[in-house]
Amino acid sequence: MKANVTWHGRMTFTGGSDSGFEVPLGTDPEVGGDNDGFRPLELMAVSLAGCTAMDVISILQKKRQEISNFRVEVDAARADEHPKVITAAVIEYHVTGKNVDEAAVVRSIELSTTRYCPAQAMLAPVFPMELKYFIYSEDGELVRSGVYEASEQ
């Protein structure tokens, strides 16, 4: 895998990779930017969310769960001092569907966490992650929620 970043002046960049897609990178005006793209550390959070989301939805589909809406949110805490690394994260899985089985959701999160998601595998030794799930009926009513605990492995 290869990645590249091209500078476009001031603090504006475009990032790219072997896949051929590009993503805008930028920063806040107070540090010389034009607020015109993702901050690099934001992309780490997006990468973490995307990696586990792809695993979990794929596993839920294989388990024949009727999912109508799905999203993963990452709330990453950062250190106050430079280099302002991520110090902890809460990952929330929001699953909406018809008769979604809680055990299937928990198992999907477990497999993503322990086996499939390289972003989680790489970042888990660096900072703690709390994994929460929320299951909604098709009409949007919260049916079940919980926290995935590593001891469930």
C-alpha positions in Angstrom: 0.0 0.0 0.0 1.3 3.4 -0.9 0.0 6.8 0.0 0.9 10.4 -1.0 0.1 13.9 -0.1 0.5 16.9 -2.5 0.7 20.5 -1.3 -1.5 23.1 -3.0 -0.3 26.2 -1.1 -0.8 27.6 2.4 -1.9 24.5 4.5 -4.0 22.9 1.7 -3.1 19.3 0.6 -4.6 16.4 -1.3 -4.0 12.9 -0.1 -4.1 9.9 -2.4 -3.4 6.2 -2.5 -3.1 3.2 -4.7 -6.9 3.0 -5.0 -6.8 6.3 -7.0 -9.2 8.2 -4.7 -8.2 11.5 -3.2 -9.2 13.3 0.0 -8.7 17.0 0.8 -6.5 17.9 3.8 -6.5 21.2 5.5 -6.5 22.9 8.9 -7.9 25.9 10.9 -7.3 29.5 9.9 -5.6 30.2 13.2 -2.7 27.9 12.2 -2.5 29.1 8.6 -5.1 27.0 7.0 -8.3 27.7 5.0 -10.5 25.2 6.8 -10.8 23.3 3.5 -10.3 19.6 4.3 -10.0 16.9 6.8 -7.4 17.2 9.6 -5.0 14.3 9.4 -5.9 12.9 12.8 -9.6 13.1 11.9 -8.8 10.6 9.2 -7.5 8.2 11.8 -10.8 8.3 13.5 -12.6 7.9 10.2 -10.4 5.0 9.3 -11.1 3.3 12.6 -14.9 3.8 12.1 -14.8 2.7 8.5 -12.7 -0.4 9.2 -14.9 -1.8 11.9 -18.1 -0.7 10.2 -17.2 -2.7 7.1 -16.5 -5.7 9.2 -19.6 -5.5 11.3 -22.1 -4.9 8.5 -20.5 -7.6 6.4 -20.9 -10.1 9.3 -24.4 -9.0 10.0 -25.4 -9.5 6.4 -23.8 -13.0 6.5 -25.9 -13.7 9.6 -28.9 -12.7 7.5 -29.9 -9.8 9.7 -32.3 -7.4 8.1 -30.4 -4.1 8.5 -32.0 -0.9 7.1 -29.6 1.6 8.5 -26.2 1.4 10.1 -23.6 3.8 11.2 -20.5 3.8 13.4 -19.4 6.9 15.4 -16.0 7.4 17.0 -15.5 10.0 19.7 -11.8 10.3 20.1 -10.3 12.2 23.1 -7.0 14.0 22.5 -4.2 15.1 24.7 -4.1 18.8 25.5 -0.4 19.2 24.8 1.5 18.6 21.6 1.6 16.2 19.8 -2.1 16.0 20.9 -2.3 12.3 20.3 -5.6 10.3 20.7 -5.8 9.2 24.3 -9.0 7.2 24.3 -12.0 6.5 22.0 -15.6 5.5 22.3 -16.9 3.6 19.3 -20.7 3.4 19.0 -22.4 1.0 16.6 -26.0 2.1 15.7 -27.9 -0.7 14.0 -31.5 -0.3 12.7 -33.5 -3.1 11.3 -36.2 -5.7 11.6 -35.9 -8.1 14.5 -32.1 -7.5 14.8 -30.6 -10.2 17.0 -28.5 -8.7 19.8 -26.3 -11.7 19.9 -25.5 -11.3 16.2 -24.6 -7.7 16.8 -22.3 -8.5 19.7 -20.6 -11.4 17.8 -20.1 -9.1 14.8 -18.4 -6.5 17.0 -16.3 -9.2 18.7 -15.1 -10.6 15.4 -14.2 -7.1 14.1 -12.4 -6.3 17.3 -10.5 -9.6 17.8 -10.0 -10.8 14.3 -10.7 -8.6 11.3 -10.2 -4.9 11.8 -6.5 -3.9 11.3 -7.2 -0.3 12.4 -8.5 -1.6 15.8 -5.7 -4.1 16.1 -3.1 -1.5 15.5 -4.6 1.3 17.7 -5.9 -0.8 20.6 -2.5 -1.2 22.2 -2.0 2.6 22.0 -5.2 3.8 23.7 -8.3 2.3 25.3 -11.5 1.9 23.3 -15.0 1.5 24.7 -17.3 -0.2 22.4 -21.1 0.5 22.7 -24.0 -0.7 20.6 -27.5 0.5 20.0 -30.2 -1.5 18.2 -33.2 0.3 16.9 -36.5 -1.0 15.4 -37.4 0.0 11.9 -39.4 2.9 13.3 -36.3 4.3 15.1 -37.2 3.2 18.6 -34.3 2.1 20.7 -34.8 -1.7 21.4 -31.5 -2.7 23.0 -28.2 -1.2 23.9 -25.0 -2.4 25.6 -21.3 -2.3 25.9 -19.1 -5.0 24.3 -16.7 -6.2 26.9 -13.5 -8.0 25.9 -14.3 -10.7 28.5 -17.2 -11.8 26.2 -14.5 -13.3 23.9 
